[in-house]
Amino acid sequence: MFDHLKEIYYVAWADLRFMRHTMVNVLIMSLMAPLLYLLAFGYGMGRGIITEGVSYIAFIVPGIVALTALSASFSSTSSRMNVQRLYYRSFDEMMLGPLRLSSIVIGKSILGVVRGLISCLIIFAIGMMLTSELQFTPLFVLCMIVSCLTFSLLGETAALLAKTHQSMSTFSTLIILPMTFLCGTFFSIGSMPEWLRMVLYALPLTYSSTSMRESALGWSFSVASLAMLVAFGIAFYLANIYLLKTRRV
């Protein structure tokens, strides 16, 4: 167990050092879009609107936090691995070392988790200054950690499947962009047509938004949503192990 943790640390160390030297750029890239969404939807469109018993600004802040977890965790992991695989070719060298595949998968996800948590905490802190309806609870922190880990593992999957840099752009356009606007981040998916709701429930951001919103607003918490988010994380983890094991990198 201790050896496994050491391997994870060794894999994650270089990425965390990289993030340390680029922290300002990381924060700007991670926070710009969520802050614009918060201003545009929260104040531009939602001022004075009540949604499901709370102010619209309180309703969308947890959704924007979930969106921040997706964008920050996914982009940091996928872009870092993509550069290492396709440009520097340093990922191949790491694969030749005596490391467990599970250590590589978990270690490479740490960058996304750390960056995602930092960005999420900043956005939520700003949200708490804007409205007193939000609650910072241990359950909310748990949802943030699970979300960041799940989306970081998704970033690994995308990076391992990508054959070119253009492939990552295509994946983001077809998968990440629709999730950004449709998975309950800015509105309740209960208002969507039933056929579309079925599609949205097949996407992990839906469960992240639901879990964070319920835990942050003190609503009745759906354990099933958090369990589904964990299930997505496990599925991405197993997919990454399979891709590494078959050397499709």
C-alpha positions as CSV (number, residue, x, y, z in Angstrom):
1,M,0.0,0.0,0.0
2,F,2.8,2.4,1.0
3,D,4.7,1.6,-2.2
4,H,1.6,2.2,-4.2
5,L,1.2,5.7,-2.6
6,K,4.8,6.5,-3.3
7,E,4.4,5.6,-7.0
8,I,1.3,7.9,-7.2
9,Y,3.3,10.7,-5.6
10,Y,6.2,10.2,-8.1
11,V,3.8,10.3,-11.1
12,A,2.0,13.4,-9.7
13,W,5.0,15.3,-8.5
14,A,6.1,16.7,-11.9
15,D,2.6,17.8,-12.8
16,L,2.2,19.6,-9.5
17,R,5.5,21.3,-9.9
18,F,4.4,22.4,-13.4
19,M,1.2,23.8,-11.9
20,R,3.1,25.6,-9.2
21,H,5.1,27.5,-11.8
22,T,2.0,28.4,-13.9
23,M,-0.4,29.0,-11.1
24,V,-1.4,32.5,-12.2
25,N,-2.2,31.3,-15.8
26,V,-4.0,28.3,-14.3
27,L,-6.3,30.4,-12.2
28,I,-7.1,32.9,-15.0
29,M,-8.0,30.1,-17.4
30,S,-10.0,28.2,-14.8
31,L,-12.0,31.2,-13.5
32,M,-12.6,33.5,-16.4
33,A,-15.5,31.5,-18.0
34,P,-17.3,30.6,-14.7
35,L,-17.1,34.2,-13.6
36,L,-18.6,35.4,-16.9
37,Y,-21.4,32.8,-16.6
38,L,-22.0,34.0,-13.1
39,L,-22.3,37.6,-14.1
40,A,-24.2,37.0,-17.3
41,F,-26.8,34.5,-16.0
42,G,-26.9,35.4,-12.4
43,Y,-27.0,39.2,-12.7
44,G,-27.7,39.8,-16.3
45,M,-30.7,37.4,-16.8
46,G,-31.6,36.1,-13.3
47,R,-31.9,39.2,-11.1
48,G,-35.1,39.0,-9.1
49,I,-36.1,35.5,-10.4
50,I,-37.0,32.8,-8.0
51,T,-36.3,29.2,-9.0
52,E,-37.4,26.2,-7.1
53,G,-37.9,28.3,-3.9
54,V,-34.5,30.0,-4.0
55,S,-33.0,33.0,-5.8
56,Y,-31.7,32.3,-9.2
57,I,-28.2,33.4,-8.2
58,A,-28.2,30.8,-5.4
59,F,-29.6,28.2,-7.8
60,I,-26.9,28.6,-10.5
61,V,-23.8,28.9,-8.2
62,P,-23.6,25.2,-7.4
63,G,-24.2,24.4,-11.1
64,I,-21.4,26.8,-12.0
65,V,-19.1,25.1,-9.4
66,A,-19.9,21.8,-11.0
67,L,-19.1,23.3,-14.4
68,T,-15.9,24.6,-13.0
69,A,-15.0,21.2,-11.8
70,L,-15.6,19.8,-15.3
71,S,-13.6,22.5,-17.2
72,A,-10.7,22.9,-14.8
73,S,-10.2,19.2,-14.0
74,F,-10.8,17.9,-17.6
75,S,-8.7,20.5,-19.4
76,S,-5.7,20.4,-17.1
77,T,-5.4,16.6,-17.2
78,S,-6.2,16.2,-20.9
79,S,-4.0,19.0,-22.2
80,R,-1.0,18.0,-20.0
81,M,-1.2,14.4,-21.0
82,N,-1.8,15.3,-24.7
83,V,1.4,17.4,-24.8
84,Q,3.4,14.7,-23.0
85,R,2.1,12.0,-25.3
86,L,2.1,13.7,-28.7
87,Y,4.8,16.4,-28.4
88,Y,7.4,15.6,-25.8
89,R,6.9,11.8,-25.9
90,S,7.7,11.7,-22.2
91,F,4.6,9.7,-21.4
92,D,6.1,6.7,-23.3
93,E,9.2,6.9,-21.1
94,M,7.0,6.8,-17.9
95,M,5.2,3.7,-19.3
96,L,8.6,1.9,-19.6
97,G,9.2,2.4,-15.9
98,P,8.3,-0.2,-13.2
99,L,5.1,1.5,-12.2
100,R,1.7,0.0,-11.6
101,L,-0.9,1.1,-14.2
102,S,-3.2,2.1,-11.4
103,S,-0.5,4.4,-10.0
104,I,-0.1,6.1,-13.4
105,V,-3.9,6.6,-13.8
106,I,-4.4,8.0,-10.3
107,G,-1.1,10.0,-10.3
108,K,-2.0,11.7,-13.6
109,S,-5.4,12.6,-12.2
110,I,-4.0,14.5,-9.2
111,L,-3.2,17.6,-11.2
112,G,-6.8,17.9,-12.4
113,V,-8.2,17.3,-8.9
114,V,-6.0,19.9,-7.3
115,R,-6.6,22.5,-9.9
116,G,-10.4,21.7,-10.0
117,L,-10.7,22.0,-6.2
118,I,-8.9,25.4,-6.1
119,S,-11.1,26.8,-8.8
120,C,-14.3,25.4,-7.3
121,L,-13.5,26.8,-3.9
122,I,-12.9,30.3,-5.3
123,I,-16.1,30.3,-7.3
124,F,-18.1,29.0,-4.3
125,A,-16.6,31.6,-2.0
126,I,-17.6,34.4,-4.5
127,G,-21.1,32.8,-4.6
128,M,-21.4,32.9,-0.8
129,M,-20.5,36.6,-0.8
130,L,-23.3,37.2,-3.3
131,T,-26.1,35.2,-1.5
132,S,-26.6,33.9,2.0
133,E,-28.7,30.9,0.8
134,L,-25.6,28.7,0.2
135,Q,-24.2,26.3,2.7
136,F,-20.6,25.1,2.8
137,T,-20.9,21.6,4.2
138,P,-18.7,18.4,4.4
139,L,-21.2,16.8,2.0
140,F,-20.6,19.6,-0.5
141,V,-16.9,19.2,-0.2
142,L,-17.3,15.4,-0.8
143,C,-19.3,16.2,-4.0
144,M,-16.6,18.5,-5.2
145,I,-13.8,16.0,-4.7
146,V,-15.7,13.2,-6.4
147,S,-16.6,15.5,-9.3
148,C,-13.1,16.7,-9.8
149,L,-11.7,13.2,-9.7
150,T,-14.3,11.9,-12.1
151,F,-13.8,14.7,-14.6
152,S,-10.0,14.4,-14.3
153,L,-10.3,10.7,-15.1
154,L,-12.5,11.6,-18.1
155,G,-9.7,14.0,-19.2
156,E,-7.3,11.1,-19.1
157,T,-9.6,8.9,-21.2
158,A,-9.9,11.6,-23.8
159,A,-6.1,12.2,-23.9
160,L,-5.4,8.5,-24.2
161,L,-7.9,8.1,-27.1
162,A,-6.7,11.2,-28.9
163,K,-4.4,10.6,-31.9
164,T,-3.8,14.3,-32.6
165,H,-4.2,17.7,-31.0
166,Q,-7.2,18.2,-33.2
167,S,-8.9,15.1,-31.8
168,M,-9.0,16.8,-28.4
169,S,-10.7,19.8,-29.8
170,T,-13.3,17.6,-31.5
171,F,-13.9,15.7,-28.3
172,S,-14.4,19.0,-26.4
173,T,-16.8,20.3,-29.0
174,L,-18.9,17.1,-29.2
175,I,-19.0,16.1,-25.5
176,I,-17.8,18.8,-23.2
177,L,-19.6,21.8,-24.8
178,P,-23.1,20.2,-24.8
179,M,-22.6,19.1,-21.2
180,T,-21.7,22.7,-20.3
181,F,-25.1,24.1,-21.2
182,L,-27.5,21.2,-20.9
183,C,-26.7,19.3,-17.7
184,G,-28.7,21.4,-15.2
185,T,-26.0,24.0,-14.7
186,F,-28.1,27.0,-15.5
187,F,-31.7,25.6,-15.3
188,S,-33.5,22.6,-13.9
189,I,-33.5,19.6,-16.2
190,G,-37.1,18.9,-15.1
191,S,-38.2,21.6,-17.5
192,M,-36.7,19.7,-20.5
193,P,-38.6,17.2,-22.7
194,E,-38.5,13.7,-21.4
195,W,-36.5,12.3,-24.3
196,L,-33.8,14.9,-23.7
197,R,-33.8,14.3,-20.0
198,M,-33.0,10.6,-20.7
199,V,-30.0,11.8,-22.7
200,L,-28.8,14.2,-20.0
201,Y,-29.0,11.5,-17.3
202,A,-26.4,9.6,-19.3
203,L,-23.9,12.4,-18.8
204,P,-21.8,12.8,-15.6
205,L,-22.2,16.6,-15.2
206,T,-25.9,16.1,-14.6
207,Y,-25.2,14.2,-11.4
208,S,-22.5,16.5,-10.3
209,S,-24.8,19.5,-10.7
210,T,-27.6,17.8,-8.8
211,S,-25.4,16.6,-6.0
212,M,-23.7,20.0,-5.5
213,R,-27.0,21.9,-5.7
214,E,-28.7,19.7,-3.2
215,S,-25.8,19.7,-0.7
216,A,-25.2,23.5,-1.0
217,L,-28.8,24.6,-0.7
218,G,-29.7,22.1,2.1
219,W,-32.3,20.2,0.0
220,S,-33.0,16.6,0.4
221,F,-29.9,14.9,-0.8
222,S,-30.1,12.1,-3.4
223,V,-27.5,9.5,-2.6
224,A,-28.2,7.9,-6.0
225,S,-26.8,11.0,-7.8
226,L,-23.6,10.8,-5.9
227,A,-23.4,7.1,-6.5
228,M,-23.9,7.5,-10.2
229,L,-21.1,10.1,-10.2
230,V,-18.8,7.6,-8.5
231,A,-19.9,4.9,-11.0
232,F,-18.8,7.2,-13.9
233,G,-15.5,7.8,-12.1
234,I,-14.9,4.0,-11.8
235,A,-15.9,3.5,-15.4
236,F,-13.4,6.1,-16.6
237,Y,-10.7,4.6,-14.3
238,L,-11.2,1.1,-15.7
239,A,-11.2,2.5,-19.3
240,N,-7.9,4.2,-18.6
241,I,-6.4,1.0,-17.2
242,Y,-7.6,-0.9,-20.3
243,L,-6.1,1.7,-22.7
244,L,-2.8,1.5,-20.9
245,K,-2.8,-2.2,-20.6
246,T,-3.4,-2.7,-24.3
247,R,-0.8,0.1,-25.0
248,R,-3.3,2.1,-27.1
249,V,-1.4,5.3,-26.2
